[in-house]
Structures are given as structure tokens and as C-alpha cells.
Amino acid sequence: MFLMAGLVVLFWRVAFIYATARIREMQGLVYEIRTYDRSIR
């Protein structure tokens, strides 16, 4: 039971870190698109 709880916590931590990294990546992509769009005009 304790082992299962530990695995769940570990899984959630990895998922959270992955999600945070993806969100930062998407924000960076949006920022790049905006600056690129500005340079065209």
C-alpha cells in the first residue's frame, strides 16, 4: 500500500514537471510567433 502511494506521488511529480515544461515551451513558441509577426509588418 505504501509502495503504491509512493509510485502515485512519483508519477504525479513527473507529470507535473512535464506539464510545466510543455507550458513554458508553448509560451516561448507563442512569443516567437508574435515577434516574427511583428518583424514581417
N, CA, C and O atoms as CSV, one atom per row, in Angstrom:
chain,resi,resn,atom,element,x,y,z
A,1,MET,N,N,0.836,-1.208,0.000
A,1,MET,CA,C,0.000,0.000,0.000
A,1,MET,C,C,0.870,1.256,0.000
A,1,MET,O,O,0.635,2.190,-0.767
A,2,PHE,N,N,1.878,1.261,0.874
A,2,PHE,CA,C,2.782,2.413,0.958
A,2,PHE,C,C,3.566,2.580,-0.347
A,2,PHE,O,O,3.810,3.695,-0.806
A,3,LEU,N,N,3.950,1.447,-0.927
A,3,LEU,CA,C,4.689,1.463,-2.197
A,3,LEU,C,C,3.834,2.065,-3.312
A,3,LEU,O,O,4.326,2.839,-4.133
A,4,MET,N,N,2.552,1.702,-3.333
A,4,MET,CA,C,1.635,2.241,-4.339
A,4,MET,C,C,1.494,3.748,-4.200
A,4,MET,O,O,1.494,4.476,-5.193
A,5,ALA,N,N,1.373,4.213,-2.948
A,5,ALA,CA,C,1.264,5.651,-2.697
A,5,ALA,C,C,2.519,6.369,-3.178
A,5,ALA,O,O,2.437,7.447,-3.767
A,6,GLY,N,N,3.670,5.775,-2.930
A,6,GLY,CA,C,4.938,6.357,-3.370
A,6,GLY,C,C,5.021,6.447,-4.882
A,6,GLY,O,O,5.496,7.443,-5.428
A,7,LEU,N,N,4.554,5.397,-5.564
A,7,LEU,CA,C,4.548,5.388,-7.032
A,7,LEU,C,C,3.612,6.456,-7.585
A,7,LEU,O,O,3.934,7.128,-8.565
A,8,VAL,N,N,2.451,6.607,-6.950
A,8,VAL,CA,C,1.480,7.620,-7.377
A,8,VAL,C,C,2.076,9.021,-7.233
A,8,VAL,O,O,1.958,9.850,-8.135
A,9,VAL,N,N,2.717,9.275,-6.089
A,9,VAL,CA,C,3.350,10.576,-5.844
A,9,VAL,C,C,4.440,10.834,-6.882
A,9,VAL,O,O,4.536,11.931,-7.433
A,10,LEU,N,N,5.254,9.824,-7.142
A,10,LEU,CA,C,6.333,9.944,-8.130
A,10,LEU,C,C,5.756,10.232,-9.514
A,10,LEU,O,O,6.262,11.091,-10.237
A,11,PHE,N,N,4.699,9.514,-9.878
A,11,PHE,CA,C,4.047,9.710,-11.175
A,11,PHE,C,C,3.522,11.136,-11.313
A,11,PHE,O,O,3.717,11.778,-12.345
A,12,TRP,N,N,2.843,11.636,-10.250
A,12,TRP,CA,C,2.294,12.987,-10.294
A,12,TRP,C,C,3.385,14.037,-10.389
A,12,TRP,O,O,3.218,15.049,-11.070
A,13,ARG,N,N,4.512,13.802,-9.706
A,13,ARG,CA,C,5.624,14.751,-9.751
A,13,ARG,C,C,6.204,14.834,-11.164
A,13,ARG,O,O,6.460,15.924,-11.677
A,14,VAL,N,N,6.409,13.666,-11.786
A,14,VAL,CA,C,6.928,13.619,-13.163
A,14,VAL,C,C,5.945,14.282,-14.127
A,14,VAL,O,O,6.349,15.059,-14.992
A,15,ALA,N,N,4.660,13.975,-13.979
A,15,ALA,CA,C,3.630,14.553,-14.846
A,15,ALA,C,C,3.583,16.071,-14.689
A,15,ALA,O,O,3.442,16.791,-15.678
A,16,PHE,N,N,3.699,16.561,-13.456
A,16,PHE,CA,C,3.674,17.996,-13.183
A,16,PHE,C,C,4.869,18.695,-13.820
A,16,PHE,O,O,4.713,19.741,-14.451
A,17,ILE,N,N,6.063,18.122,-13.659
A,17,ILE,CA,C,7.278,18.696,-14.245
A,17,ILE,C,C,7.164,18.718,-15.771
A,17,ILE,O,O,7.531,19.703,-16.411
A,18,TYR,N,N,6.657,17.631,-16.346
A,18,TYR,CA,C,6.492,17.537,-17.796
A,18,TYR,C,C,5.501,18.589,-18.297
A,18,TYR,O,O,5.748,19.255,-19.302
A,19,ALA,N,N,4.374,18.732,-17.585
A,19,ALA,CA,C,3.357,19.711,-17.971
A,19,ALA,C,C,3.913,21.132,-17.888
A,19,ALA,O,O,3.668,21.946,-18.778
A,20,THR,N,N,4.659,21.434,-16.827
A,20,THR,CA,C,5.259,22.759,-16.659
A,20,THR,C,C,6.217,23.057,-17.808
A,20,THR,O,O,6.221,24.162,-18.351
A,21,ALA,N,N,7.029,22.066,-18.175
A,21,ALA,CA,C,7.979,22.233,-19.282
A,21,ALA,C,C,7.236,22.475,-20.594
A,21,ALA,O,O,7.639,23.326,-21.387
A,22,ARG,N,N,6.164,21.738,-20.823
A,22,ARG,CA,C,5.381,21.903,-22.050
A,22,ARG,C,C,4.744,23.285,-22.119
A,22,ARG,O,O,4.735,23.910,-23.179
A,23,ILE,N,N,4.204,23.774,-20.984
A,23,ILE,CA,C,3.579,25.097,-20.929
A,23,ILE,C,C,4.612,26.180,-21.233
A,23,ILE,O,O,4.337,27.100,-22.004
A,24,ARG,N,N,5.797,26.075,-20.633
A,24,ARG,CA,C,6.873,27.038,-20.904
A,24,ARG,C,C,7.258,27.014,-22.375
A,24,ARG,O,O,7.490,28.060,-22.983
A,25,GLU,N,N,7.324,25.810,-22.946
A,25,GLU,CA,C,7.671,25.645,-24.359
A,25,GLU,C,C,6.625,26.320,-25.248
A,25,GLU,O,O,6.969,27.013,-26.206
A,26,MET,N,N,5.348,26.115,-24.923
A,26,MET,CA,C,4.268,26.715,-25.699
A,26,MET,C,C,4.289,28.232,-25.588
A,26,MET,O,O,4.074,28.922,-26.585
A,27,GLN,N,N,4.545,28.770,-24.386
A,27,GLN,CA,C,4.633,30.214,-24.191
A,27,GLN,C,C,5.774,30.794,-25.012
A,27,GLN,O,O,5.623,31.856,-25.617
A,28,GLY,N,N,6.909,30.114,-25.041
A,28,GLY,CA,C,8.058,30.550,-25.826
A,28,GLY,C,C,7.731,30.552,-27.311
A,28,GLY,O,O,8.141,31.453,-28.043
A,29,LEU,N,N,6.989,29.537,-27.755
A,29,LEU,CA,C,6.579,29.426,-29.149
A,29,LEU,C,C,5.651,30.581,-29.526
A,29,LEU,O,O,5.817,31.192,-30.582
A,30,VAL,N,N,4.681,30.878,-28.669
A,30,VAL,CA,C,3.747,31.987,-28.894
A,30,VAL,C,C,4.507,33.307,-28.969
A,30,VAL,O,O,4.225,34.142,-29.828
A,31,TYR,N,N,5.470,33.496,-28.068
A,31,TYR,CA,C,6.281,34.713,-28.048
A,31,TYR,C,C,7.082,34.856,-29.343
A,31,TYR,O,O,7.162,35.946,-29.910
A,32,GLU,N,N,7.673,33.759,-29.807
A,32,GLU,CA,C,8.447,33.777,-31.054
A,32,GLU,C,C,7.558,34.124,-32.242
A,32,GLU,O,O,7.952,34.906,-33.106
A,33,ILE,N,N,6.363,33.547,-32.287
A,33,ILE,CA,C,5.416,33.820,-33.378
A,33,ILE,C,C,5.033,35.296,-33.369
A,33,ILE,O,O,4.965,35.918,-34.429
A,34,ARG,N,N,4.782,35.863,-32.200
A,34,ARG,CA,C,4.419,37.280,-32.093
A,34,ARG,C,C,5.537,38.183,-32.600
A,34,ARG,O,O,5.283,39.097,-33.385
A,35,THR,N,N,6.763,37.941,-32.164
A,35,THR,CA,C,7.891,38.780,-32.581
A,35,THR,C,C,8.152,38.617,-34.078
A,35,THR,O,O,8.498,39.581,-34.759
A,36,TYR,N,N,7.986,37.405,-34.584
A,36,TYR,CA,C,8.172,37.130,-36.013
A,36,TYR,C,C,7.113,37.869,-36.833
A,36,TYR,O,O,7.406,38.447,-37.879
A,37,ASP,N,N,5.880,37.837,-36.334
A,37,ASP,CA,C,4.765,38.517,-36.988
A,37,ASP,C,C,5.014,40.021,-37.035
A,37,ASP,O,O,4.698,40.673,-38.030
A,38,ARG,N,N,5.577,40.572,-35.968
A,38,ARG,CA,C,5.868,41.998,-35.889
A,38,ARG,C,C,6.944,42.394,-36.902
A,38,ARG,O,O,6.861,43.454,-37.522
A,39,SER,N,N,7.950,41.536,-37.065
A,39,SER,CA,C,9.055,41.846,-37.972
A,39,SER,C,C,8.615,41.803,-39.442
A,39,SER,O,O,9.212,42.476,-40.283
A,40,ILE,N,N,7.578,41.019,-39.755
A,40,ILE,CA,C,7.055,40.964,-41.133
A,40,ILE,C,C,6.386,42.294,-41.474
A,40,ILE,O,O,6.601,42.841,-42.556
A,41,ARG,N,N,5.588,42.804,-40.567
A,41,ARG,CA,C,4.909,44.083,-40.772
A,41,ARG,C,C,5.894,45.199,-40.536
A,41,ARG,O,O,5.539,46.371,-40.655
